[in-house]
Amino acid sequence: MTDSPLHDNTALTDRAVLAGSAYRSGGDLASRQSLYQWQTPRYDLPGIVVKLLEDISGPVVDIGCGNGNFIRALRSHRPDLRLLGIDVSAGILTEVPGPVTVADAAQVPLADGSVNGALALHMLYHVKDIPRAISELGRILGEDGIVVASTNSEHDKTELNELWERAAGDVLGLERGPSRISLSSRFSLEEAPSLLGEVFPYVRVIRLPGTITVTDPDPVVAHMKSYRAWADQHSVPFEDTVRRAHDIVSAQIEREGRFTISCLGGLMICRKHASQAAP
Ligand SMILES: C[S@@+](CC[C@H](N)C(=O)[O-])C[C@H]1O[C@@H](n2cnc3c(N)ncnc32)[C@H](O)[C@@H]1O
């Protein structure tokens, strides 16, 4: 796991920051997610997860369920499943159809082998002890069950990193400012399969590359603003940098007609036995 020397990455895993600020409600998460509506190709992630779980029945847990997009999709397409949403933030869980419970992925309040499906989507990078959370996934999963995890590549949205460094540089009067905080770098798509492989003999990766194209700076700015819970981690005035980023993107759109961002996310399907058929 790589921790940027520039940022105090304890803030990414601090329960008080996660539950009290970053994910106290689903607002900032929804702003981050909404940027993907301008991505080509568009991936229906909840739909993909519904499909991956098509052979699974009975109990399924969504750990770090956030604002509940996956639970809602599963409830609507698979009313037969017994779903449970878990998150460290009581606030965000108020938006999620129950049953839900406040708990930590590093200590899941479920019995050994008690679920047939477990989701850990874009959340393991927030867990202090990632190997322990992965071993919890292995502990609660039944022998024929499936875990679906997801994260982003270390090369995801590099244009936003460049934009941030340029904007921060302008604010500070430097050629290039400090880098933006990265959530997924603690559990990148490059490292995640081998970490999951410590517990699960079967790990299949589905890569989801795409390009976001916007002709209006607002969705990019909203995405950047969604990191406000970690504003103090940036060694540069956050709001000023976001405003400067807005102006840079506006100028580029005026010149070139668009601003593009390359994306790479991925899903990992994990099973307890290497011989188990791929879903
Ligand atoms: C980026 S959001 C992802 C939400 C959802 N899984 C999705 O993909 O849309 C991360 C979520 O994980 C939760 N979370 C962070 N650390 C956690 C932990 N140690 N245990 C359980 N949930 C956690 C956060 O509160 C937040 O709701």
The ligand as an SDF file (V2000), in Angstrom:
LIG
                    3D

 27 29  0  0  0  0  0  0  0  0999 V2000
  -16.8280    5.9360   -1.3620 C   0  0  0  0  0  0  0  0  0  0  0  0
  -18.1600    5.4290   -0.3360 S   0  0  0  0  0  0  0  0  0  0  0  0
  -18.7650    4.0350   -1.2600 C   0  0  0  0  0  0  0  0  0  0  0  0
  -20.2270    3.7550   -1.0220 C   0  0  0  0  0  0  0  0  0  0  0  0
  -20.8110    2.5780   -1.8160 C   0  0  0  0  0  0  0  0  0  0  0  0
  -20.1990    1.3300   -1.4760 N   0  0  0  0  0  0  0  0  0  0  0  0
  -20.6630    2.8200   -3.3050 C   0  0  0  0  0  0  0  0  0  0  0  0
  -19.8210    2.2070   -3.9460 O   0  0  0  0  0  0  0  0  0  0  0  0
  -21.4130    3.6550   -3.8260 O   0  0  0  0  0  0  0  0  0  0  0  0
  -17.3640    4.6570    1.0460 C   0  0  0  0  0  0  0  0  0  0  0  0
  -18.3310    4.2580    2.1610 C   0  0  0  0  0  0  0  0  0  0  0  0
  -17.6440    3.3770    3.0660 O   0  0  0  0  0  0  0  0  0  0  0  0
  -17.9340    3.7450    4.3850 C   0  0  0  0  0  0  0  0  0  0  0  0
  -16.8270    3.2760    5.2370 N   0  0  0  0  0  0  0  0  0  0  0  0
  -15.6030    3.8310    5.3540 C   0  0  0  0  0  0  0  0  0  0  0  0
  -14.8280    3.1230    6.1940 N   0  0  0  0  0  0  0  0  0  0  0  0
  -15.5850    2.0760    6.6140 C   0  0  0  0  0  0  0  0  0  0  0  0
  -15.3430    0.9820    7.4870 C   0  0  0  0  0  0  0  0  0  0  0  0
  -14.1700    0.8270    8.1090 N   0  0  0  0  0  0  0  0  0  0  0  0
  -16.3320    0.0990    7.7060 N   0  0  0  0  0  0  0  0  0  0  0  0
  -17.5580    0.2650    7.1020 C   0  0  0  0  0  0  0  0  0  0  0  0
  -17.8330    1.2910    6.2610 N   0  0  0  0  0  0  0  0  0  0  0  0
  -16.8720    2.1860    6.0130 C   0  0  0  0  0  0  0  0  0  0  0  0
  -18.0880    5.2620    4.3250 C   0  0  0  0  0  0  0  0  0  0  0  0
  -18.7920    5.7780    5.4330 O   0  0  0  0  0  0  0  0  0  0  0  0
  -18.8030    5.4360    2.9930 C   0  0  0  0  0  0  0  0  0  0  0  0
  -20.1970    5.4070    3.1430 O   0  0  0  0  0  0  0  0  0  0  0  0
  1  2  1  0
  2  3  1  0
  2 10  1  0
  3  4  1  0
  4  5  1  0
  5  6  1  0
  5  7  1  0
  7  8  2  0
  7  9  1  0
 10 11  1  0
 11 12  1  0
 11 26  1  0
 12 13  1  0
 13 14  1  0
 13 24  1  0
 14 15  1  0
 14 23  1  0
 15 16  2  0
 16 17  1  0
 17 18  1  0
 17 23  2  0
 18 19  1  0
 18 20  2  0
 20 21  1  0
 21 22  2  0
 22 23  1  0
 24 25  1  0
 24 26  1  0
 26 27  1  0
M  CHG  2   2   1   9  -1
M  END
$$$$
